[in-house]
Amino acid sequence: MSFAQVHRENYRRQAKSYGIDAEFVSQMVDGFYTKVRNDEELGPIFDAVIQDQWEPHLVKMKQFWRAIALKTGEYEGRPMPAHLKLKNVTKTHFARWLQLFDENLDEVAPTPEAKAFFQDRARNIARSLMMGMFYDPNEELGISS
């Protein structure tokens, strides 16, 4: 067994010990996006982009989170280019996204470890997307763009 295979199996074993499995990921994604769709701030943003394609979006998000949590390798998308197209998204929207994500985890996470696991990854994802969408090195240097 290769190092990568051993690492992947250890990662999966740890996730399982936290109560993380494909069924939980599905429940988490469904619950979270129900909150997003019903949210006055985020709902319209998501609806404008996803429109009537919610079912394919949920399938893709379940693949994404299973790939992260269970190392399934099934997600082949590229989140950054998709998010760069969103011109009406602000930094505060990411804070609201994380708030809803945390609220959902409070309701569905099977263990405190599962909650912490997903919170950590969601925050890293939010940071990465925000850097890609909003970072301006000129701003840090005090230079006009």
N, C-alpha and C positions, 0 to 999 in steps of 0.2 A: 504494500500500500504506500502510495507517495505521501510526501509531507502535506501536500494540499488536501489530499483525501482524508488524512488523519485529522488535520485542522478542521475541515468541514464537519466531520463526524463528531469531534469534540464540541464544536459550536452547536450542532443540532442537539446533542445530548444535554448541553447546558440549557438551551432554550426549552427543551422538553421538561427539564427539572423545574423550570419556572412556570410550567403550565401552558407554554406557547406551542400551539400546533396549528395545522391548516384551518381547522374549524374555528379556533379562536381568532385567527387573522381575518377570516371571512366575517365573523360577527363584529369585530372591531371596525373593519372598513365600512360595513353596512351602517353601523351605529354612528360613526363619525360623519359620513356623508349625509345621513339623515339630518344631523345637526347643522351641517353646512348649508344644505338646501333650505332649511327652515330659518336660517340666520338672516336678519335684515341687512346686515352689512356684506356678508360673503355670498349669500344665496344668489343675488342678481349677477354678481361677477361670474360665478361658476355657470349659472344658467345661460348667460350670454355666450359663453364659449362652448359648453357641452350641448346645449339645446336639448334635442330629444335623444341624445346618444348616451344617456346615463348608464344603461346596462353595459355597453362595451367599456365605458370608463371604469365602472366598478370592477369588471373582470380584470382590466389592466392594473388597477390599484391593488387588487388582491394578489396578482402576480408580483407586483413591485414589492409589497410588504412581505410576502412569503420568501422572495429572493433575499431580502434583507435579514429576516428573522430566522429562516430555516436553510439558507444557502442553497436554494433550489436551482438557481441558475436559469430560471424560466423567464425572467424579465429582460427584454432586449431593447427597451425604449431609451430615449434620451431626454430626461426631464428638463435640462437647462434650455435647449432651443424652444421647447414648447412654452416655457415660462417667459422667455425673453420676448415673445410675441404679445404678452399681456401688457398693454400700455396704461391701463387704468388701475393697476395694482400698486399699492404703496407699502412702505415698511410697516405701517400700523396694521395692515391686513395680515401680515405674517404673525403679529402678536395675537390677533384674534383667532387665526388658524390654530396656533398653539394652545390658546385657551380652550377652544372647542375640543381639540385633541385630548387635552388633559381631562376635561370634564367627561369625555367619553371613556377614557381609561379608568376614571374613578368608578364608572358604572359597570364596565365589562372585564377589566383585568382580573385574571384568576388568582394572582398573587402580587404582593408588593414588588417582587423582583421583575415580574412581567411588565408592570407599570413603569418601573424605572428603566427597564430595557428599551421600551418603545419611546418613552419621553426623551431619553438620551439620543436615540437615532432621529427622532423628529426634530429635535433642536439642531442637530448637526445638518440635517437636510435644509431646514429653514435658513441657517447661517450660510450654507453654500449657495442656495438660490438667491438670497439677499446680496451676497457678494457679487454674484454674476449679474444681477439686475440693477444694482444701485451703486456699486463701488466706483468711485471716481478718484484716482490717485492725485489729480490736480487739486481736488478739494482738500485733501490732507496736507498738501504743500502750500495751500493758500493761493493757488494760481487759477485764474479764470479759464474756463474751458473754451 
